[in-house]
């Protein structure tokens, strides 16, 4: 299965794995799954770090590579879906992750219950 991980899932996976639910950890560790860190999550981390909301003292792309996560660019095709998406969720980063999951027909892993209001596949 192809799975895009929400930003908080990425942070938990690399620094606080005890926050992950057992089924989430299992999906992340299943060798037949491809786990993606989206460019959107990297942008979110960098923006939040630049405004002081989050302290990022590491290279998220290098850490993703070290952990076996693949990186995923956000495409113009992904962006086109944003026009028609309902506003169940106002967070622009989450909306872009959802659009990316829909555009690529990938599952998304999150603990955010608002994602279930969209027609995207949820992992674990």
C-alpha positions as CSV (number, residue, x, y, z in Angstrom):
1,X,0.0,0.0,0.0
2,X,1.2,3.6,-0.7
3,X,0.7,5.7,2.4
4,X,1.2,9.5,2.8
5,X,1.9,10.3,6.4
6,X,0.5,13.4,8.0
7,X,3.1,15.7,9.5
8,X,2.5,14.8,13.1
9,X,2.7,11.1,12.2
10,X,6.2,11.8,10.7
11,X,7.3,13.6,13.8
12,X,6.0,10.9,16.1
13,X,7.7,8.2,14.0
14,X,11.1,9.8,14.2
15,X,11.0,11.2,17.7
16,X,8.1,9.9,19.8
17,X,7.1,6.4,18.4
18,X,5.2,5.7,21.6
19,X,2.6,8.2,20.4
20,X,1.8,6.0,17.5
21,X,-1.0,3.5,17.8
22,X,0.0,-0.2,17.4
23,X,-1.8,-0.5,14.0
24,X,-0.1,2.7,12.8
25,X,3.4,1.4,13.8
26,X,2.5,-1.9,12.1
27,X,1.6,-0.2,8.8
28,X,4.8,1.9,8.9
29,X,6.9,-1.2,9.5
30,X,5.2,-3.4,6.9
31,X,7.9,-3.8,4.2
32,X,5.4,-4.1,1.4
33,X,4.0,-0.6,2.2
34,X,5.7,2.5,0.7
35,X,5.6,5.3,3.2
36,X,5.7,8.9,1.8
37,X,6.7,12.1,3.4
38,X,5.1,14.8,1.3
39,X,6.8,18.0,0.3
40,X,3.8,19.7,1.9
41,X,4.8,18.3,5.3
42,X,8.3,19.5,4.8
43,X,7.0,23.0,3.9
44,X,4.7,22.9,7.0
45,X,7.7,22.0,9.3
46,X,9.9,24.8,7.8
47,X,7.2,27.4,8.0
48,X,6.3,26.6,11.6
49,X,10.0,26.5,12.5
50,X,10.6,30.0,10.8
51,X,7.8,31.6,12.9
52,X,8.8,29.9,16.1
53,X,5.8,27.5,16.5
54,X,8.1,24.4,16.2
55,X,11.8,23.9,16.7
56,X,13.3,21.9,13.9
57,X,17.0,21.2,14.4
58,X,17.3,18.4,11.8
59,X,17.0,18.0,8.0
60,X,13.5,16.3,7.6
61,X,14.4,15.0,4.1
62,X,17.7,13.4,5.3
63,X,15.9,11.8,8.3
64,X,13.1,10.5,6.0
65,X,15.8,8.9,3.8
66,X,17.5,7.4,6.8
67,X,14.2,5.9,8.0
68,X,13.2,4.5,4.6
69,X,10.4,7.0,3.9
70,X,10.1,8.2,0.3
71,X,9.6,11.8,-0.4
72,X,6.7,12.9,-2.6
73,X,6.5,16.2,-4.5
74,X,3.3,18.1,-4.7
75,X,2.2,18.4,-8.3
76,X,0.0,20.8,-10.3
77,X,-2.4,17.9,-10.7
78,X,-2.6,17.5,-6.9
79,X,-3.3,21.3,-6.6
80,X,-6.2,21.2,-9.1
81,X,-8.3,19.2,-6.7
82,X,-8.2,21.9,-4.1
83,X,-10.8,24.0,-6.0
84,X,-13.6,21.4,-5.6
85,X,-12.8,20.0,-2.1
86,X,-15.4,20.8,0.5
87,X,-14.2,22.8,3.5
88,X,-14.5,20.2,6.2
89,X,-11.0,21.2,7.2
90,X,-9.5,24.7,7.1
91,X,-5.9,23.8,7.6
92,X,-4.2,24.5,4.2
93,X,-1.5,21.9,4.8
94,X,-3.9,19.2,5.6
95,X,-6.1,20.1,2.7
96,X,-3.1,19.8,0.4
97,X,-2.2,16.4,1.9
98,X,-5.7,15.2,1.3
99,X,-5.7,16.5,-2.3
100,X,-2.4,14.7,-2.9
101,X,-3.7,11.5,-1.5
102,X,-6.8,11.7,-3.7
103,X,-4.9,12.7,-6.8
104,X,-2.4,9.8,-6.4
105,X,-5.0,7.3,-5.1
106,X,-2.8,6.8,-2.0
107,X,-3.9,6.2,1.6
108,X,-3.2,8.8,4.2
109,X,-2.2,8.1,7.8
110,X,-3.3,10.7,10.4
111,X,-4.9,11.0,13.8
112,X,-7.0,14.0,12.7
113,X,-10.6,12.9,12.6
114,X,-11.6,15.6,10.1
115,X,-9.8,13.6,7.4
116,X,-12.6,11.0,7.5
117,X,-15.0,13.6,6.1
118,X,-13.2,13.4,2.8
119,X,-13.3,10.7,0.2
120,X,-9.7,9.6,0.7
121,X,-8.4,6.3,1.9
122,X,-7.3,6.3,5.5
123,X,-4.4,4.0,6.5
124,X,-4.7,2.3,9.9
